Amino acid sequence: MIYNNKYKVFYYCNGRNKRAPVFEYIKKLSSKDRAKVFKYIDFLRDNKGVLDEPYSKHIKDKIRELRVDFSRNRHRVFYVVVIEKRIILLSAFFKKTSKTPKQEIIRALNNFEDYKVNKSLIEYEK
């Protein structure tokens, strides 16, 4: 038996409008910012979804925050690690304050609940 040790990254897709919020967020970034975010996502995948601070931080329940900091840019990507070695990117935002906004945490929690109901709607990261 060959055991696949690779983790895969997926974009959460909204069950109602079929949009992938993290993919759309990353797509709007400058090429430099986009490259940096993708590099951190690759780093997250290569480390099986487990990173310590300063790269990642536990937020609430199973939700963690990928922290992409460089220069004055502070991008945040909320994610969860689920069975079958899947890392689901739930939501993303540009952090402007020292404290994570509650509405962003609520958005990630709601997206995770929607994911649980609509698991088939995730998109594999290319």
Backbone as XML, in Angstrom:
<?xml version="1.0"?>
<chain id="A" units="angstrom">
  <residue number="1" name="MET">
    <atom name="N" x="0.845" y="-1.185" z="0.000"/>
    <atom name="CA" x="0.000" y="0.000" z="0.000"/>
    <atom name="C" x="0.886" y="1.242" z="0.000"/>
  </residue>
  <residue number="2" name="ILE">
    <atom name="N" x="0.566" y="2.171" z="-0.854"/>
    <atom name="CA" x="1.279" y="3.444" z="-0.910"/>
    <atom name="C" x="0.444" y="4.465" z="-0.166"/>
  </residue>
  <residue number="3" name="TYR">
    <atom name="N" x="1.074" y="5.138" z="0.788"/>
    <atom name="CA" x="0.379" y="6.129" z="1.604"/>
    <atom name="C" x="0.708" y="7.520" z="1.094"/>
  </residue>
  <residue number="4" name="ASN">
    <atom name="N" x="-0.303" y="8.283" z="0.711"/>
    <atom name="CA" x="-0.104" y="9.641" z="0.220"/>
    <atom name="C" x="0.006" y="10.585" z="1.414"/>
  </residue>
  <residue number="5" name="ASN">
    <atom name="N" x="1.159" y="11.195" z="1.563"/>
    <atom name="CA" x="1.429" y="12.070" z="2.701"/>
    <atom name="C" x="1.198" y="13.540" z="2.373"/>
  </residue>
  <residue number="6" name="LYS">
    <atom name="N" x="0.679" y="13.839" z="1.204"/>
    <atom name="CA" x="0.518" y="15.224" z="0.761"/>
    <atom name="C" x="-0.787" y="15.832" z="1.237"/>
  </residue>
  <residue number="7" name="TYR">
    <atom name="N" x="-0.679" y="17.028" z="1.751"/>
    <atom name="CA" x="-1.860" y="17.813" z="2.089"/>
    <atom name="C" x="-2.233" y="18.634" z="0.866"/>
  </residue>
  <residue number="8" name="LYS">
    <atom name="N" x="-3.518" y="18.917" z="0.721"/>
    <atom name="CA" x="-3.991" y="19.712" z="-0.407"/>
    <atom name="C" x="-4.745" y="20.927" z="0.122"/>
  </residue>
  <residue number="9" name="VAL">
    <atom name="N" x="-4.617" y="22.020" z="-0.611"/>
    <atom name="CA" x="-5.270" y="23.268" z="-0.243"/>
    <atom name="C" x="-6.484" y="23.477" z="-1.141"/>
  </residue>
  <residue number="10" name="PHE">
    <atom name="N" x="-7.605" y="23.835" z="-0.514"/>
    <atom name="CA" x="-8.853" y="24.072" z="-1.228"/>
    <atom name="C" x="-9.400" y="25.448" z="-0.864"/>
  </residue>
  <residue number="11" name="TYR">
    <atom name="N" x="-10.083" y="26.050" z="-1.818"/>
    <atom name="CA" x="-10.788" y="27.305" z="-1.570"/>
    <atom name="C" x="-12.233" y="26.980" z="-1.218"/>
  </residue>
  <residue number="12" name="TYR">
    <atom name="N" x="-12.688" y="27.508" z="-0.110"/>
    <atom name="CA" x="-14.103" y="27.381" z="0.242"/>
    <atom name="C" x="-14.931" y="28.139" z="-0.797"/>
  </residue>
  <residue number="13" name="CYS">
    <atom name="N" x="-16.052" y="27.541" z="-1.218"/>
    <atom name="CA" x="-17.002" y="28.199" z="-2.118"/>
    <atom name="C" x="-18.333" y="28.356" z="-1.390"/>
  </residue>
  <residue number="14" name="ASN">
    <atom name="N" x="-18.899" y="29.551" z="-1.468"/>
    <atom name="CA" x="-20.167" y="29.858" z="-0.826"/>
    <atom name="C" x="-21.276" y="28.994" z="-1.414"/>
  </residue>
  <residue number="15" name="GLY">
    <atom name="N" x="-22.096" y="28.393" z="-0.554"/>
    <atom name="CA" x="-23.165" y="27.511" z="-0.999"/>
    <atom name="C" x="-24.273" y="28.206" z="-1.767"/>
  </residue>
  <residue number="16" name="ARG">
    <atom name="N" x="-24.444" y="29.503" z="-1.538"/>
    <atom name="CA" x="-25.524" y="30.241" z="-2.210"/>
    <atom name="C" x="-25.070" y="30.833" z="-3.545"/>
  </residue>
  <residue number="17" name="ASN">
    <atom name="N" x="-23.962" y="31.544" z="-3.542"/>
    <atom name="CA" x="-23.558" y="32.246" z="-4.770"/>
    <atom name="C" x="-22.383" y="31.589" z="-5.490"/>
  </residue>
  <residue number="18" name="LYS">
    <atom name="N" x="-21.868" y="30.499" z="-4.943"/>
    <atom name="CA" x="-20.780" y="29.698" z="-5.557"/>
    <atom name="C" x="-19.490" y="30.493" z="-5.748"/>
  </residue>
  <residue number="19" name="ARG">
    <atom name="N" x="-19.303" y="31.558" z="-4.973"/>
    <atom name="CA" x="-18.081" y="32.368" z="-5.069"/>
    <atom name="C" x="-17.053" y="31.879" z="-4.063"/>
  </residue>
  <residue number="20" name="ALA">
    <atom name="N" x="-15.794" y="32.000" z="-4.416"/>
    <atom name="CA" x="-14.685" y="31.606" z="-3.546"/>
    <atom name="C" x="-14.035" y="32.881" z="-3.006"/>
  </residue>
  <residue number="21" name="PRO">
    <atom name="N" x="-14.373" y="33.309" z="-1.784"/>
    <atom name="CA" x="-13.914" y="34.604" z="-1.273"/>
    <atom name="C" x="-12.393" y="34.749" z="-1.174"/>
  </residue>
  <residue number="22" name="VAL">
    <atom name="N" x="-11.683" y="33.711" z="-0.793"/>
    <atom name="CA" x="-10.221" y="33.826" z="-0.673"/>
    <atom name="C" x="-9.592" y="33.956" z="-2.052"/>
  </residue>
  <residue number="23" name="PHE">
    <atom name="N" x="-10.065" y="33.162" z="-3.004"/>
    <atom name="CA" x="-9.539" y="33.252" z="-4.367"/>
    <atom name="C" x="-9.769" y="34.647" z="-4.934"/>
  </residue>
  <residue number="24" name="GLU">
    <atom name="N" x="-10.964" y="35.192" z="-4.716"/>
    <atom name="CA" x="-11.277" y="36.532" z="-5.220"/>
    <atom name="C" x="-10.417" y="37.593" z="-4.544"/>
  </residue>
  <residue number="25" name="TYR">
    <atom name="N" x="-10.172" y="37.436" z="-3.243"/>
    <atom name="CA" x="-9.318" y="38.384" z="-2.512"/>
    <atom name="C" x="-7.898" y="38.365" z="-3.082"/>
  </residue>
  <residue number="26" name="ILE">
    <atom name="N" x="-7.352" y="37.185" z="-3.248"/>
    <atom name="CA" x="-5.972" y="37.056" z="-3.742"/>
    <atom name="C" x="-5.861" y="37.595" z="-5.165"/>
  </residue>
  <residue number="27" name="LYS">
    <atom name="N" x="-6.862" y="37.342" z="-5.979"/>
    <atom name="CA" x="-6.857" y="37.781" z="-7.372"/>
    <atom name="C" x="-6.771" y="39.302" z="-7.490"/>
  </residue>
  <residue number="28" name="LYS">
    <atom name="N" x="-7.313" y="40.025" z="-6.512"/>
    <atom name="CA" x="-7.317" y="41.489" z="-6.545"/>
    <atom name="C" x="-6.003" y="42.113" z="-6.061"/>
  </residue>
  <residue number="29" name="LEU">
    <atom name="N" x="-5.121" y="41.315" z="-5.468"/>
    <atom name="CA" x="-3.868" y="41.845" z="-4.930"/>
    <atom name="C" x="-2.878" y="42.186" z="-6.038"/>
  </residue>
  <residue number="30" name="SER">
    <atom name="N" x="-1.901" y="43.014" z="-5.707"/>
    <atom name="CA" x="-0.815" y="43.280" z="-6.651"/>
    <atom name="C" x="-0.043" y="41.985" z="-6.867"/>
  </residue>
  <residue number="31" name="SER">
    <atom name="N" x="0.705" y="41.910" z="-7.938"/>
    <atom name="CA" x="1.443" y="40.674" z="-8.236"/>
    <atom name="C" x="2.435" y="40.326" z="-7.129"/>
  </residue>
  <residue number="32" name="LYS">
    <atom name="N" x="3.058" y="41.326" z="-6.528"/>
    <atom name="CA" x="4.007" y="41.092" z="-5.439"/>
    <atom name="C" x="3.297" y="40.527" z="-4.206"/>
  </residue>
  <residue number="33" name="ASP">
    <atom name="N" x="2.171" y="41.129" z="-3.826"/>
    <atom name="CA" x="1.404" y="40.642" z="-2.683"/>
    <atom name="C" x="0.850" y="39.247" z="-2.950"/>
  </residue>
  <residue number="34" name="ARG">
    <atom name="N" x="0.341" y="39.052" z="-4.163"/>
    <atom name="CA" x="-0.211" y="37.754" z="-4.543"/>
    <atom name="C" x="0.844" y="36.657" z="-4.418"/>
  </residue>
  <residue number="35" name="ALA">
    <atom name="N" x="2.045" y="36.933" z="-4.915"/>
    <atom name="CA" x="3.132" y="35.959" z="-4.842"/>
    <atom name="C" x="3.475" y="35.621" z="-3.392"/>
  </residue>
  <residue number="36" name="LYS">
    <atom name="N" x="3.484" y="36.626" z="-2.546"/>
    <atom name="CA" x="3.804" y="36.419" z="-1.130"/>
    <atom name="C" x="2.722" y="35.567" z="-0.448"/>
  </residue>
  <residue number="37" name="VAL">
    <atom name="N" x="1.459" y="35.855" z="-0.718"/>
    <atom name="CA" x="0.374" y="35.078" z="-0.128"/>
    <atom name="C" x="0.456" y="33.625" z="-0.598"/>
  </residue>
  <residue number="38" name="PHE">
    <atom name="N" x="0.669" y="33.407" z="-1.888"/>
    <atom name="CA" x="0.795" y="32.039" z="-2.402"/>
    <atom name="C" x="1.992" y="31.314" z="-1.779"/>
  </residue>
  <residue number="39" name="LYS">
    <atom name="N" x="3.079" y="32.026" z="-1.549"/>
    <atom name="CA" x="4.254" y="31.429" z="-0.917"/>
    <atom name="C" x="3.907" y="30.951" z="0.493"/>
  </residue>
  <residue number="40" name="TYR">
    <atom name="N" x="3.172" y="31.751" z="1.246"/>
    <atom name="CA" x="2.765" y="31.364" z="2.599"/>
    <atom name="C" x="1.785" y="30.192" z="2.559"/>
  </residue>
  <residue number="41" name="ILE">
    <atom name="N" x="0.887" y="30.182" z="1.582"/>
    <atom name="CA" x="-0.051" y="29.056" z="1.450"/>
    <atom name="C" x="0.719" y="27.774" z="1.140"/>
  </residue>
  <residue number="42" name="ASP">
    <atom name="N" x="1.712" y="27.855" z="0.272"/>
    <atom name="CA" x="2.562" y="26.694" z="-0.014"/>
    <atom name="C" x="3.287" y="26.231" z="1.245"/>
  </residue>
  <residue number="43" name="PHE">
    <atom name="N" x="3.790" y="27.177" z="2.017"/>
    <atom name="CA" x="4.479" y="26.882" z="3.271"/>
    <atom name="C" x="3.529" y="26.178" z="4.244"/>
  </residue>
  <residue number="44" name="LEU">
    <atom name="N" x="2.292" y="26.643" z="4.299"/>
    <atom name="CA" x="1.270" y="26.026" z="5.142"/>
    <atom name="C" x="1.016" y="24.587" z="4.699"/>
  </residue>
  <residue number="45" name="ARG">
    <atom name="N" x="0.854" y="24.373" z="3.409"/>
    <atom name="CA" x="0.613" y="23.033" z="2.865"/>
    <atom name="C" x="1.799" y="22.111" z="3.139"/>
  </residue>
  <residue number="46" name="ASP">
    <atom name="N" x="3.007" y="22.601" z="2.904"/>
    <atom name="CA" x="4.203" y="21.789" z="3.111"/>
    <atom name="C" x="4.387" y="21.390" z="4.575"/>
  </residue>
  <residue number="47" name="ASN">
    <atom name="N" x="3.824" y="22.183" z="5.495"/>
    <atom name="CA" x="3.911" y="21.895" z="6.926"/>
    <atom name="C" x="2.632" y="21.254" z="7.454"/>
  </residue>
  <residue number="48" name="LYS">
    <atom name="N" x="1.857" y="20.672" z="6.561"/>
    <atom name="CA" x="0.662" y="19.899" z="6.909"/>
    <atom name="C" x="-0.374" y="20.703" z="7.701"/>
  </residue>
  <residue number="49" name="GLY">
    <atom name="N" x="-0.447" y="21.986" z="7.409"/>
    <atom name="CA" x="-1.447" y="22.839" z="8.043"/>
    <atom name="C" x="-1.106" y="23.260" z="9.458"/>
  </residue>
  <residue number="50" name="VAL">
    <atom name="N" x="0.116" y="22.952" z="9.889"/>
    <atom name="CA" x="0.514" y="23.267" z="11.260"/>
    <atom name="C" x="1.679" y="24.252" z="11.234"/>
  </residue>
  <residue number="51" name="LEU">
    <atom name="N" x="1.412" y="25.477" z="11.601"/>
    <atom name="CA" x="2.443" y="26.501" z="11.720"/>
    <atom name="C" x="2.251" y="27.209" z="13.056"/>
  </residue>
  <residue number="52" name="ASP">
    <atom name="N" x="3.336" y="27.577" z="13.665"/>
    <atom name="CA" x="3.282" y="28.339" z="14.907"/>
    <atom name="C" x="3.421" y="29.819" z="14.598"/>
  </residue>
  <residue number="53" name="GLU">
    <atom name="N" x="3.270" y="30.637" z="15.644"/>
    <atom name="CA" x="3.486" y="32.066" z="15.480"/>
    <atom name="C" x="4.941" y="32.303" z="15.106"/>
  </residue>
  <residue number="54" name="PRO">
    <atom name="N" x="5.243" y="33.215" z="14.282"/>
    <atom name="CA" x="4.429" y="34.319" z="13.788"/>
    <atom name="C" x="3.655" y="34.011" z="12.506"/>
  </residue>
  <residue number="55" name="TYR">
    <atom name="N" x="3.739" y="32.785" z="11.979"/>
    <atom name="CA" x="3.111" y="32.469" z="10.693"/>
    <atom name="C" x="1.622" y="32.160" z="10.795"/>
  </residue>
  <residue number="56" name="SER">
    <atom name="N" x="1.208" y="31.610" z="11.907"/>
    <atom name="CA" x="-0.175" y="31.214" z="12.078"/>
    <atom name="C" x="-0.569" y="31.397" z="13.542"/>
  </residue>
  <residue number="57" name="LYS">
    <atom name="N" x="-1.875" y="31.542" z="13.744"/>
    <atom name="CA" x="-2.369" y="31.748" z="15.102"/>
    <atom name="C" x="-3.762" y="31.143" z="15.214"/>
  </residue>
  <residue number="58" name="HIS">
    <atom name="N" x="-4.042" y="30.494" z="16.345"/>
    <atom name="CA" x="-5.380" y="29.962" z="16.589"/>
    <atom name="C" x="-6.336" y="31.129" z="16.829"/>
  </residue>
  <residue number="59" name="ILE">
    <atom name="N" x="-7.520" y="31.059" z="16.216"/>
    <atom name="CA" x="-8.512" y="32.122" z="16.372"/>
    <atom name="C" x="-9.670" y="31.654" z="17.248"/>
  </residue>
  <residue number="60" name="LYS">
    <atom name="N" x="-10.405" y="30.643" z="16.783"/>
    <atom name="CA" x="-11.553" y="30.138" z="17.544"/>
    <atom name="C" x="-11.949" y="28.779" z="16.981"/>
  </residue>
  <residue number="61" name="ASP">
    <atom name="N" x="-12.317" y="27.870" z="17.886"/>
    <atom name="CA" x="-12.698" y="26.512" z="17.500"/>
    <atom name="C" x="-11.581" y="25.896" z="16.648"/>
  </residue>
  <residue number="62" name="LYS">
    <atom name="N" x="-11.906" y="25.453" z="15.438"/>
    <atom name="CA" x="-10.879" y="24.864" z="14.573"/>
    <atom name="C" x="-10.225" y="25.893" z="13.645"/>
  </residue>
  <residue number="63" name="ILE">
    <atom name="N" x="-10.672" y="27.126" z="13.713"/>
    <atom name="CA" x="-10.207" y="28.146" z="12.774"/>
    <atom name="C" x="-8.869" y="28.731" z="13.209"/>
  </residue>
  <residue number="64" name="ARG">
    <atom name="N" x="-7.982" y="28.795" z="12.230"/>
    <atom name="CA" x="-6.657" y="29.389" z="12.427"/>
    <atom name="C" x="-6.482" y="30.524" z="11.432"/>
  </residue>
  <residue number="65" name="GLU">
    <atom name="N" x="-5.506" y="31.359" z="11.687"/>
    <atom name="CA" x="-5.231" y="32.531" z="10.864"/>
    <atom name="C" x="-3.826" y="32.401" z="10.286"/>
  </residue>
  <residue number="66" name="LEU">
    <atom name="N" x="-3.710" y="32.421" z="8.962"/>
    <atom name="CA" x="-2.413" y="32.487" z="8.296"/>
    <atom name="C" x="-2.039" y="33.953" z="8.224"/>
  </residue>
  <residue number="67" name="ARG">
    <atom name="N" x="-0.866" y="34.291" z="8.744"/>
    <atom name="CA" x="-0.461" y="35.692" z="8.874"/>
    <atom name="C" x="0.628" y="36.000" z="7.850"/>
  </residue>
  <residue number="68" name="VAL">
    <atom name="N" x="0.262" y="36.780" z="6.853"/>
    <atom name="CA" x="1.201" y="37.153" z="5.789"/>
    <atom name="C" x="1.594" y="38.615" z="6.018"/>
  </residue>
  <residue number="69" name="ASP">
    <atom name="N" x="2.721" y="38.800" z="6.693"/>
    <atom name="CA" x="3.203" y="40.143" z="7.026"/>
    <atom name="C" x="4.502" y="40.435" z="6.285"/>
  </residue>
  <residue number="70" name="PHE">
    <atom name="N" x="4.540" y="41.568" z="5.624"/>
    <atom name="CA" x="5.772" y="42.069" z="5.026"/>
    <atom name="C" x="5.569" y="43.537" z="4.711"/>
  </residue>
  <residue number="71" name="SER">
    <atom name="N" x="6.639" y="44.287" z="4.857"/>
    <atom name="CA" x="6.566" y="45.726" z="4.678"/>
    <atom name="C" x="5.435" y="46.257" z="5.571"/>
  </residue>
  <residue number="72" name="ARG">
    <atom name="N" x="4.511" y="46.992" z="4.991"/>
    <atom name="CA" x="3.357" y="47.479" z="5.760"/>
    <atom name="C" x="2.094" y="46.690" z="5.442"/>
  </residue>
  <residue number="73" name="ASN">
    <atom name="N" x="2.250" y="45.633" z="4.715"/>
    <atom name="CA" x="1.108" y="44.817" z="4.313"/>
    <atom name="C" x="0.879" y="43.701" z="5.319"/>
  </residue>
  <residue number="74" name="ARG">
    <atom name="N" x="-0.380" y="43.563" z="5.733"/>
    <atom name="CA" x="-0.734" y="42.528" z="6.696"/>
    <atom name="C" x="-1.997" y="41.817" z="6.207"/>
  </residue>
  <residue number="75" name="HIS">
    <atom name="N" x="-1.776" y="40.788" z="5.424"/>
    <atom name="CA" x="-2.887" y="39.989" z="4.910"/>
    <atom name="C" x="-3.163" y="38.847" z="5.872"/>
  </residue>
  <residue number="76" name="ARG">
    <atom name="N" x="-4.437" y="38.509" z="6.014"/>
    <atom name="CA" x="-4.844" y="37.417" z="6.880"/>
    <atom name="C" x="-5.750" y="36.475" z="6.096"/>
  </residue>
  <residue number="77" name="VAL">
    <atom name="N" x="-5.479" y="35.176" z="6.245"/>
    <atom name="CA" x="-6.304" y="34.154" z="5.612"/>
    <atom name="C" x="-6.743" y="33.186" z="6.708"/>
  </residue>
  <residue number="78" name="PHE">
    <atom name="N" x="-8.053" y="33.080" z="6.926"/>
    <atom name="CA" x="-8.570" y="32.119" z="7.890"/>
    <atom name="C" x="-8.718" y="30.771" z="7.204"/>
  </residue>
  <residue number="79" name="TYR">
    <atom name="N" x="-8.357" y="29.714" z="7.932"/>
    <atom name="CA" x="-8.408" y="28.373" z="7.361"/>
    <atom name="C" x="-8.698" y="27.339" z="8.434"/>
  </residue>
  <residue number="80" name="VAL">
    <atom name="N" x="-9.059" y="26.139" z="7.981"/>
    <atom name="CA" x="-9.216" y="24.983" z="8.861"/>
    <atom name="C" x="-8.532" y="23.803" z="8.197"/>
  </residue>
  <residue number="81" name="VAL">
    <atom name="N" x="-8.092" y="22.866" z="9.013"/>
    <atom name="CA" x="-7.539" y="21.610" z="8.513"/>
    <atom name="C" x="-8.559" y="20.535" z="8.858"/>
  </residue>
  <residue number="82" name="VAL">
    <atom name="N" x="-8.992" y="19.787" z="7.843"/>
    <atom name="CA" x="-10.022" y="18.775" z="8.040"/>
    <atom name="C" x="-9.498" y="17.412" z="7.602"/>
  </residue>
  <residue number="83" name="ILE">
    <atom name="N" x="-10.338" y="16.394" z="7.773"/>
    <atom name="CA" x="-9.917" y="15.041" z="7.422"/>
    <atom name="C" x="-9.558" y="14.946" z="5.941"/>
  </residue>
  <residue number="84" name="GLU">
    <atom name="N" x="-8.908" y="13.876" z="5.598"/>
    <atom name="CA" x="-8.430" y="13.624" z="4.239"/>
    <atom name="C" x="-7.356" y="14.625" z="3.837"/>
  </residue>
  <residue number="85" name="LYS">
    <atom name="N" x="-6.626" y="15.147" z="4.821"/>
    <atom name="CA" x="-5.491" y="16.044" z="4.582"/>
    <atom name="C" x="-5.870" y="17.238" z="3.713"/>
  </residue>
  <residue number="86" name="ARG">
    <atom name="N" x="-6.949" y="17.889" z="4.093"/>
    <atom name="CA" x="-7.433" y="19.055" z="3.365"/>
    <atom name="C" x="-7.282" y="20.306" z="4.220"/>
  </residue>
  <residue number="87" name="ILE">
    <atom name="N" x="-6.755" y="21.342" z="3.600"/>
    <atom name="CA" x="-6.682" y="22.665" z="4.218"/>
    <atom name="C" x="-7.679" y="23.519" z="3.454"/>
  </residue>
  <residue number="88" name="ILE">
    <atom name="N" x="-8.698" y="24.014" z="4.155"/>
    <atom name="CA" x="-9.755" y="24.795" z="3.518"/>
    <atom name="C" x="-9.544" y="26.270" z="3.853"/>
  </residue>
  <residue number="89" name="LEU">
    <atom name="N" x="-9.327" y="27.084" z="2.819"/>
    <atom name="CA" x="-9.167" y="28.533" z="2.990"/>
    <atom name="C" x="-10.567" y="29.148" z="3.029"/>
  </residue>
  <residue number="90" name="LEU">
    <atom name="N" x="-10.933" y="29.718" z="4.171"/>
    <atom name="CA" x="-12.307" y="30.172" z="4.392"/>
    <atom name="C" x="-12.565" y="31.626" z="4.028"/>
  </residue>
  <residue number="91" name="SER">
    <atom name="N" x="-11.684" y="32.512" z="4.454"/>
    <atom name="CA" x="-11.879" y="33.939" z="4.194"/>
    <atom name="C" x="-10.539" y="34.647" z="4.306"/>
  </residue>
  <residue number="92" name="ALA">
    <atom name="N" x="-10.483" y="35.867" z="3.766"/>
    <atom name="CA" x="-9.242" y="36.644" z="3.781"/>
    <atom name="C" x="-9.580" y="38.121" z="3.895"/>
  </residue>
  <residue number="93" name="PHE">
    <atom name="N" x="-8.640" y="38.869" z="4.469"/>
    <atom name="CA" x="-8.832" y="40.311" z="4.590"/>
    <atom name="C" x="-7.489" y="40.987" z="4.838"/>
  </residue>
  <residue number="94" name="PHE">
    <atom name="N" x="-7.471" y="42.286" z="4.654"/>
    <atom name="CA" x="-6.298" y="43.107" z="4.927"/>
    <atom name="C" x="-6.451" y="43.649" z="6.334"/>
  </residue>
  <residue number="95" name="LYS">
    <atom name="N" x="-5.504" y="43.357" z="7.189"/>
    <atom name="CA" x="-5.597" y="43.763" z="8.593"/>
    <atom name="C" x="-5.074" y="45.184" z="8.758"/>
  </residue>
  <residue number="96" name="LYS">
    <atom name="N" x="-5.917" y="46.058" z="9.294"/>
    <atom name="CA" x="-5.573" y="47.472" z="9.458"/>
    <atom name="C" x="-5.339" y="47.848" z="10.913"/>
  </residue>
  <residue number="97" name="THR">
    <atom name="N" x="-5.842" y="47.037" z="11.841"/>
    <atom name="CA" x="-5.724" y="47.345" z="13.259"/>
    <atom name="C" x="-4.943" y="46.242" z="13.969"/>
  </residue>
  <residue number="98" name="SER">
    <atom name="N" x="-4.597" y="46.486" z="15.222"/>
    <atom name="CA" x="-3.833" y="45.486" z="15.964"/>
    <atom name="C" x="-4.696" y="44.291" z="16.372"/>
  </residue>
  <residue number="99" name="LYS">
    <atom name="N" x="-5.987" y="44.497" z="16.525"/>
    <atom name="CA" x="-6.885" y="43.429" z="16.931"/>
    <atom name="C" x="-7.687" y="42.935" z="15.731"/>
  </residue>
  <residue number="100" name="THR">
    <atom name="N" x="-7.876" y="41.623" z="15.664"/>
    <atom name="CA" x="-8.650" y="41.052" z="14.563"/>
    <atom name="C" x="-10.116" y="41.451" z="14.711"/>
  </residue>
  <residue number="101" name="PRO">
    <atom name="N" x="-10.699" y="42.055" z="13.665"/>
    <atom name="CA" x="-12.106" y="42.480" z="13.742"/>
    <atom name="C" x="-13.053" y="41.296" z="13.965"/>
  </residue>
  <residue number="102" name="LYS">
    <atom name="N" x="-14.003" y="41.477" z="14.868"/>
    <atom name="CA" x="-14.952" y="40.405" z="15.196"/>
    <atom name="C" x="-15.766" y="39.965" z="13.988"/>
  </residue>
  <residue number="103" name="GLN">
    <atom name="N" x="-16.107" y="40.917" z="13.112"/>
    <atom name="CA" x="-16.915" y="40.545" z="11.949"/>
    <atom name="C" x="-16.156" y="39.604" z="11.016"/>
  </residue>
  <residue number="104" name="GLU">
    <atom name="N" x="-14.827" y="39.707" z="10.991"/>
    <atom name="CA" x="-14.025" y="38.791" z="10.168"/>
    <atom name="C" x="-14.020" y="37.387" z="10.770"/>
  </residue>
  <residue number="105" name="ILE">
    <atom name="N" x="-13.975" y="37.305" z="12.088"/>
    <atom name="CA" x="-14.042" y="36.005" z="12.766"/>
    <atom name="C" x="-15.410" y="35.377" z="12.540"/>
  </residue>
  <residue number="106" name="ILE">
    <atom name="N" x="-16.456" y="36.168" z="12.661"/>
    <atom name="CA" x="-17.812" y="35.672" z="12.425"/>
    <atom name="C" x="-17.961" y="35.194" z="10.985"/>
  </residue>
  <residue number="107" name="ARG">
    <atom name="N" x="-17.409" y="35.936" z="10.037"/>
    <atom name="CA" x="-17.471" y="35.534" z="8.632"/>
    <atom name="C" x="-16.804" y="34.174" z="8.429"/>
  </residue>
  <residue number="108" name="ALA">
    <atom name="N" x="-15.639" y="33.987" z="9.027"/>
    <atom name="CA" x="-14.924" y="32.712" z="8.893"/>
    <atom name="C" x="-15.723" y="31.571" z="9.527"/>
  </residue>
  <residue number="109" name="LEU">
    <atom name="N" x="-16.299" y="31.817" z="10.703"/>
    <atom name="CA" x="-17.120" y="30.794" z="11.362"/>
    <atom name="C" x="-18.338" y="30.430" z="10.504"/>
  </residue>
  <residue number="110" name="ASN">
    <atom name="N" x="-18.992" y="31.435" z="9.932"/>
    <atom name="CA" x="-20.138" y="31.179" z="9.057"/>
    <atom name="C" x="-19.727" y="30.411" z="7.805"/>
  </residue>
  <residue number="111" name="ASN">
    <atom name="N" x="-18.583" y="30.767" z="7.239"/>
    <atom name="CA" x="-18.099" y="30.056" z="6.053"/>
    <atom name="C" x="-17.779" y="28.600" z="6.389"/>
  </residue>
  <residue number="112" name="PHE">
    <atom name="N" x="-17.224" y="28.358" z="7.566"/>
    <atom name="CA" x="-16.926" y="26.990" z="7.974"/>
    <atom name="C" x="-18.216" y="26.186" z="8.143"/>
  </residue>
  <residue number="113" name="GLU">
    <atom name="N" x="-19.233" y="26.789" z="8.730"/>
    <atom name="CA" x="-20.527" y="26.108" z="8.871"/>
    <atom name="C" x="-21.120" y="25.809" z="7.494"/>
  </residue>
  <residue number="114" name="ASP">
    <atom name="N" x="-21.032" y="26.755" z="6.572"/>
    <atom name="CA" x="-21.530" y="26.547" z="5.211"/>
    <atom name="C" x="-20.732" y="25.443" z="4.521"/>
  </residue>
  <residue number="115" name="TYR">
    <atom name="N" x="-19.421" y="25.425" z="4.731"/>
    <atom name="CA" x="-18.581" y="24.366" z="4.154"/>
    <atom name="C" x="-19.041" y="22.987" z="4.623"/>
  </residue>
  <residue number="116" name="LYS">
    <atom name="N" x="-19.366" y="22.863" z="5.909"/>
    <atom name="CA" x="-19.782" y="21.570" z="6.452"/>
    <atom name="C" x="-21.030" y="21.038" z="5.752"/>
  </residue>
  <residue number="117" name="VAL">
    <atom name="N" x="-21.898" y="21.945" z="5.328"/>
    <atom name="CA" x="-23.132" y="21.556" z="4.634"/>
    <atom name="C" x="-22.880" y="21.315" z="3.149"/>
  </residue>
  <residue number="118" name="ASN">
    <atom name="N" x="-21.979" y="22.075" z="2.554"/>
    <atom name="CA" x="-21.730" y="22.042" z="1.104"/>
    <atom name="C" x="-20.292" y="21.637" z="0.787"/>
  </residue>
  <residue number="119" name="LYS">
    <atom name="N" x="-19.828" y="20.532" z="1.332"/>
    <atom name="CA" x="-18.425" y="20.111" z="1.171"/>
    <atom name="C" x="-18.012" y="19.916" z="-0.284"/>
  </residue>
  <residue number="120" name="SER">
    <atom name="N" x="-18.959" y="19.582" z="-1.136"/>
    <atom name="CA" x="-18.614" y="19.317" z="-2.524"/>
    <atom name="C" x="-18.295" y="20.579" z="-3.321"/>
  </residue>
  <residue number="121" name="LEU">
    <atom name="N" x="-18.530" y="21.762" z="-2.749"/>
    <atom name="CA" x="-18.350" y="22.999" z="-3.495"/>
    <atom name="C" x="-16.938" y="23.577" z="-3.410"/>
  </residue>
  <residue number="122" name="ILE">
    <atom name="N" x="-16.033" y="22.914" z="-2.718"/>
    <atom name="CA" x="-14.682" y="23.470" z="-2.607"/>
    <atom name="C" x="-13.939" y="23.335" z="-3.925"/>
  </residue>
  <residue number="123" name="GLU">
    <atom name="N" x="-12.993" y="24.245" z="-4.147"/>
    <atom name="CA" x="-12.186" y="24.220" z="-5.363"/>
    <atom name="C" x="-10.749" y="23.950" z="-4.980"/>
  </residue>
  <residue number="124" name="TYR">
    <atom name="N" x="-10.133" y="23.000" z="-5.669"/>
    <atom name="CA" x="-8.734" y="22.658" z="-5.408"/>
    <atom name="C" x="-7.834" y="23.770" z="-5.909"/>
  </residue>
  <residue number="125" name="GLU">
    <atom name="N" x="-6.858" y="24.120" z="-5.089"/>
    <atom name="CA" x="-5.886" y="25.147" z="-5.487"/>
    <atom name="C" x="-5.010" y="24.594" z="-6.592"/>
  </residue>
  <residue number="126" name="LYS">
    <atom name="N" x="-4.868" y="25.353" z="-7.647"/>
    <atom name="CA" x="-4.071" y="24.902" z="-8.789"/>
    <atom name="C" x="-2.616" y="25.214" z="-8.609"/>
  </residue>
</chain>
